[in-house]
């Protein structure tokens, strides 16, 4: 069959790479793709939100299945649009995508169906004083509060705050100054949770759900005078690395998440009359008390996908097709290994970043140890150049998390582009947990 992947980041490179391994696939296409994807699939530079040209391309190429990577086209209704033209799409429809597209919808949905989430309230521009009073009450209680814009902001709409001045400024910027436009017309103010964050991603046909191995994302990068600081310091960014599986999120916690998060989610969707076929991602905080949902996403995570798919032994395309047939009863199989991904970013990221820097790799990749998934790259004259903020995803595989980490960072020493920056502590929390618990046993 012919499969089209929508998107052009590291997540989509991983999806193309995994789908390409299926015996069911004949040809794989990607729109707009990137330099790395162009080596294993047919690419064409059609933007992810250009639905008319995506439709035209799909009809011309006789595409059998469209797999959507990013959240924006899903929230804008690409599934509804293409399926109205009899093109099969894997990805939730516009109504179901509100779980990510609207923080207000998601939080109120969780409250209604008993899915534990941080204490919260919703405010509009007519409720500035109430919003500030509520935020102050949280700051007095915990010394922290979280303010979130309602709509999609691509990592720029969530603020963890710890003083009155900065909190009031964020509230004013969103509700009065409209710095995030319509996305900030409503805001959620919530209690700040403390604990260990885990990403748990599954595939659902709206009745059944299969979970991938848990992963942990690292979302911060800070650069000061060309010195990288780790330990989750600095501004929020897109994911700067991830690893899977997560040593402290064991089988009993996965089962608990299934019972307490995903089952109520599916029950609530059915009650609301919302059909959901696609990927569902729960950002979970493991506190001393319980599991809490920080957010739902309606697509594969980035860079979580880059570490969970190399560990998936099952045929991803077969699983997707079973979901489309509402017959998702086959168990997922995994390799007994660890995978760790380090993101290499351009100089200036996450702000104004540089482009057009030549990328060099000094040695051949050993596939049993490493995979590189491209994100912000383009290929010209048989050479790769930077074209985005997050440039490459360097993945290490190993029998242990520590071995996977060593393999990832070893390969990074062989890669160069001007201004390259990355975190040096990806996986540290998991490795520390493993070592501390091994020494105690």
C-alpha positions in Angstrom: 0.0 0.0 0.0 1.0 3.7 -0.4 1.4 5.6 2.8 1.7 9.4 3.2 3.1 10.9 6.4 2.2 14.6 7.1 5.0 16.6 8.8 8.7 17.3 8.5 10.3 16.9 11.9 12.2 14.2 13.8 8.9 12.6 14.8 7.9 12.2 11.2 11.3 10.8 10.2 10.9 8.2 12.9 7.3 7.4 11.7 8.5 7.1 8.1 11.5 4.9 9.2 9.2 2.5 11.1 6.4 2.4 8.6 9.0 1.7 5.8 9.9 -1.5 7.7 6.4 -3.0 7.2 5.9 -5.8 4.7 2.5 -4.2 4.0 4.0 -1.0 2.5 4.8 -0.4 -1.1 5.8 3.3 -1.1 6.1 6.0 1.5 5.6 9.7 0.9 6.1 12.7 3.2 4.9 16.3 3.1 6.9 18.4 3.5 9.5 16.0 4.8 13.1 17.0 5.5 16.6 16.2 4.3 16.8 12.8 6.2 13.3 11.7 5.2 14.2 12.4 1.5 16.7 9.5 1.7 14.0 6.9 2.5 10.8 8.4 1.1 9.4 10.6 -1.6 9.0 14.2 -0.4 7.4 17.3 -1.7 7.4 20.7 0.0 3.6 21.1 0.6 2.9 22.7 4.0 1.0 20.6 6.6 -1.9 23.0 6.6 -2.4 23.3 2.8 -5.3 20.8 2.8 -6.2 21.4 -0.8 -2.8 20.6 -2.2 -2.4 17.6 0.2 -5.8 16.3 -1.2 -4.6 16.9 -4.7 -1.3 15.1 -4.0 -3.1 12.2 -2.3 -5.4 11.7 -5.2 -2.6 11.9 -7.8 -0.4 9.4 -6.0 -3.3 7.1 -5.1 -2.5 7.2 -1.4 -4.1 4.4 0.6 -3.4 5.9 4.1 -2.5 9.3 5.5 -0.7 9.4 8.9 -0.7 12.8 10.5 2.3 13.8 12.7 1.7 17.4 14.0 -1.1 18.7 16.1 -2.0 21.8 14.1 -3.5 20.1 11.0 -5.4 17.7 13.3 -6.9 20.6 15.3 -7.8 22.4 12.0 -9.7 19.3 10.8 -7.4 17.6 8.2 -8.9 14.2 9.1 -12.5 15.4 8.5 -11.4 17.1 5.3 -9.6 14.2 3.7 -12.0 11.5 4.8 -14.9 13.5 3.3 -13.1 12.8 0.0 -12.8 9.0 0.8 -9.1 9.2 1.8 -8.3 7.1 4.9 -6.6 9.1 7.6 -4.9 7.9 10.9 -5.4 10.8 13.3 -8.4 12.1 15.4 -11.0 14.3 13.9 -11.4 18.0 14.7 -13.8 17.5 17.6 -11.6 14.8 19.3 -8.5 17.1 18.7 -10.0 19.6 21.2 -8.3 17.5 23.9 -5.0 19.2 22.8 -6.4 22.2 20.9 -8.2 23.6 24.0 -6.7 23.4 27.5 -10.1 24.5 28.8 -11.9 21.7 27.1 -9.3 19.1 28.3 -9.3 20.3 31.9 -13.1 20.4 32.1 -13.3 17.0 30.5 -10.9 15.5 33.0 -12.8 17.1 35.9 -16.1 15.7 34.6 -14.9 12.2 34.1 -12.8 11.8 37.2 -9.3 11.9 35.7 -7.0 13.4 38.3 -5.4 16.7 37.2 -4.1 19.8 39.0 -6.7 22.1 40.7 -7.6 24.8 38.3 -10.0 27.6 37.3 -10.7 29.2 33.8 -10.8 32.9 33.2 -11.5 35.4 30.3 -10.6 39.1 29.7 -13.6 40.1 31.8 -12.3 38.3 34.8 -8.8 39.9 35.3 -9.3 40.6 39.0 -10.6 37.1 39.7 -7.8 35.6 37.8 -5.2 37.5 39.7 -6.8 36.7 43.1 -6.9 33.0 42.3 -3.3 33.0 41.1 -2.3 34.8 44.3 -4.1 32.1 46.4 -2.0 29.4 44.6 1.2 31.4 45.1 0.5 31.7 48.8 -0.2 28.0 49.1 2.6 26.5 47.0 5.0 29.4 46.1 4.2 28.5 42.4 1.3 28.6 40.0 0.9 27.7 36.3 -0.8 29.9 33.7 -1.8 28.3 30.4 -3.3 29.8 27.2 -6.3 27.9 26.1 -5.3 27.3 22.4 -2.4 25.8 20.6 0.8 27.7 21.2 3.5 25.2 20.2 5.3 25.1 23.5 4.9 28.9 24.2 1.6 29.0 26.0 2.5 27.5 29.4 4.1 29.5 32.2 5.4 28.2 35.6 5.5 31.2 37.8 6.7 31.9 41.3 6.0 35.6 42.1 3.2 38.1 42.0 4.8 40.5 39.5 5.6 37.9 36.8 2.3 36.1 37.3 0.3 39.3 36.8 2.3 40.3 33.8 1.6 36.9 32.1 -2.1 37.3 32.9 -2.2 40.8 31.4 -0.1 39.8 28.4 -2.5 37.0 27.5 -5.9 38.5 28.4 -5.4 42.2 27.8 -2.4 42.6 25.4 -3.4 39.4 23.5 0.3 38.5 22.9 -0.8 35.0 21.9 -3.8 36.1 19.9 -6.9 34.0 20.0 -5.0 31.2 21.8 -5.0 33.4 24.9 -8.6 34.6 24.9 -9.2 32.1 27.7 -6.6 31.0 30.2 -6.3 28.2 32.7 -4.7 28.9 36.0 -3.7 25.8 37.9 -1.8 24.5 40.9 1.8 23.5 40.2 2.4 19.8 40.7 5.7 18.4 41.8 7.0 15.0 41.1 8.4 12.9 38.2 7.1 13.6 34.7 6.4 10.7 32.3 4.9 10.5 28.8 2.6 7.6 28.1 1.5 7.2 24.5 -1.1 4.9 23.1 -3.1 4.0 20.0 -6.9 3.8 20.2 -9.8 2.8 17.9 -12.2 4.5 20.3 -13.0 1.3 22.1 -9.6 -0.5 22.6 -6.3 1.0 23.5 -2.7 -0.2 23.3 0.1 1.5 25.1 3.7 2.0 24.0 6.6 1.9 26.5 6.7 4.9 28.8 9.2 7.6 28.0 10.6 10.8 29.7 11.1 14.0 27.8 13.5 16.9 28.6 12.1 20.3 27.6 14.7 22.9 28.6 17.9 24.2 27.2 19.8 27.2 28.4 22.8 28.8 26.7 24.9 31.5 28.4 28.1 32.7 26.7 28.3 29.4 24.8 28.1 27.4 28.1 25.3 24.9 28.2 23.5 24.4 31.6 21.6 21.3 32.2 19.4 20.1 35.1 16.2 21.5 33.6 17.3 25.1 33.8 16.6 27.8 31.2 13.6 28.6 29.0 11.0 26.1 27.8 11.9 24.6 24.5 10.6 21.8 22.3 11.9 18.5 23.6 15.7 18.4 23.9 15.9 14.7 24.5 14.0 11.6 25.7 14.6 8.1 26.8 12.5 4.9 27.1 11.6 2.8 29.0 11.4 4.7 32.3 12.9 2.7 35.2 10.7 4.2 37.9 7.5 3.8 35.9 7.1 0.1 36.2 4.4 -2.3 35.0 2.1 -1.7 38.0 2.1 2.1 37.3 1.4 1.5 33.6 -1.6 -0.6 34.6 -2.8 2.0 37.1 -2.5 4.7 34.3 -4.6 2.5 32.0 -7.3 2.1 34.7 -7.3 5.6 36.1 -6.5 7.7 33.0 -7.2 6.0 29.7 -10.3 3.9 30.6 -12.1 7.0 32.0 -10.9 8.9 28.9 -12.5 6.4 26.5 -15.6 6.3 28.6 -15.9 10.1 28.6 -15.4 10.3 24.8 -18.1 7.8 24.2 -20.5 9.7 26.6 -19.7 12.9 24.8 -20.4 11.3 21.4 -16.8 11.8 20.2 -15.2 9.2 18.0 -11.5 8.9 18.5 -9.2 6.9 16.2 -5.5 7.8 16.5 -2.7 8.4 19.0 -3.4 9.6 22.5 -0.6 11.0 24.6 -0.9 11.6 28.4 1.7 13.8 30.0 1.7 12.4 33.6 3.1 13.7 36.8 3.9 11.0 39.3 3.5 12.7 42.7 3.9 11.2 46.2 0.1 10.9 46.3 -1.0 9.7 42.9 -0.9 10.0 39.1 -2.0 13.3 37.7 -2.5 14.3 34.0 -0.7 17.5 33.1 -2.0 17.5 29.5 -3.4 15.3 26.7 -1.9 15.5 23.2 -3.6 14.0 20.2 -0.5 12.8 18.3 2.9 11.2 18.9 5.3 13.2 21.0 8.5 14.7 19.7 11.1 13.5 20.6 9.3 10.7 22.5 8.5 9.0 19.2 12.2 8.8 18.4 12.8 6.6 21.4 9.6 4.5 21.6 9.5 3.4 17.9 13.0 1.8 17.8 11.9 -0.3 20.8 8.6 -1.5 19.1 9.0 -5.0 17.7 5.4 -5.0 16.3 4.6 -3.8 12.8 3.4 -0.2 13.4 1.5 0.0 10.1 -0.4 -3.2 10.9 -1.4 -1.8 14.3 -2.6 1.5 12.6 -4.7 -0.5 10.1 -6.3 -2.6 12.9 -7.2 0.7 14.7 -8.8 2.0 11.5 -10.8 -1.3 11.3 -11.9 -0.9 15.0 -10.2 -4.2 15.7 -7.3 -3.2 18.0 -7.0 -6.4 20.0 -3.5 -7.4 19.1 -0.9 -6.8 21.9 2.2 -4.7 21.2 5.6 -6.4 21.4 8.8 -4.6 22.4 12.5 -5.2 22.3 14.2 -5.7 25.7 16.4 -2.7 25.2 16.7 1.0 26.1 16.8 3.9 23.7 17.9 7.5 24.4 17.7 10.5 22.1 19.7 13.7 22.3 18.5 16.7 20.2 21.2 18.8 18.5 19.9 22.4 18.1 21.0 25.4 16.1 22.7 28.4 17.7 20.1 30.8 19.1 17.4 28.2 19.7 14.8 28.5 21.2 14.8 32.2 20.0 16.1 33.5 16.7 18.2 30.7 15.4 20.7 30.3 12.6 20.1 28.3 9.4 22.1 27.0 6.4 25.0 25.5 8.4 26.7 22.5 6.8 26.4 19.3 8.8 29.2 16.8 8.9 29.3 13.2 10.2 32.8 11.8 10.6 32.0 8.1 10.7 29.5 5.4 9.6 26.6 4.7 11.9 26.4 1.3 13.5 22.7 0.5 13.3 22.7 -1.8 16.4 24.0 1.1 18.4 22.7 4.3 16.8 19.9 5.9 14.7 19.8 9.5 13.6 16.4 11.1 12.9 16.5 14.4 11.0 14.3 17.3 12.1 15.4 20.8 10.8 17.5 19.8 7.8 17.6 20.1 4.1 19.6 18.2 1.5 21.5 20.2 -1.2 24.0 18.8 -3.6 24.2 15.5 -1.6 25.1 17.5 1.6 22.9 18.2 4.6 22.4 21.7 6.0 20.5 23.1 9.0 17.1 24.6 8.4 15.4 24.6 11.8 15.9 25.1 15.5 16.0 21.5 16.4 18.2 19.9 13.8 19.1 16.3 14.5 17.9 13.6 16.9 20.8 11.4 17.8 19.6 8.1 19.3 21.6 5.5 21.2 20.4 1.9 21.7 21.7 -0.4 24.5 20.9 -3.3 26.8 20.8 -0.7 29.6 19.9 3.0 29.7 23.5 3.8 30.6 24.7 2.0 27.5 22.2 3.7 25.3 23.3 7.1 26.8 26.9 6.3 26.1 26.2 5.3 22.5 24.2 8.5 21.8 26.9 10.8 23.2 29.7 8.9 21.6 28.1 9.5 18.2 27.5 13.2 18.9 31.3 13.6 19.1 31.5 12.7 15.4 28.9 15.3 14.3 29.5 19.0 13.7 27.7 22.0 12.5 28.5 25.6 13.4 26.8 26.7 16.6 25.6 23.2 17.5 24.2 23.0 21.1 22.7 20.2 23.1 22.0 19.0 26.7 24.6 16.7 28.2 22.4 15.2 30.9 19.7 13.4 28.9 18.7 10.2 30.8 20.5 11.2 34.0 17.4 10.9 36.2 16.6 7.4 34.9 20.2 6.2 35.3 20.5 7.6 38.8 17.3 5.8 39.7 18.6 2.5 38.3 21.9 2.8 40.1 20.4 3.8 43.4 17.9 1.0 43.4 20.4 -1.6 42.2 22.7 -0.6 45.1 19.9 -1.0 47.6 18.8 -4.4 46.4 
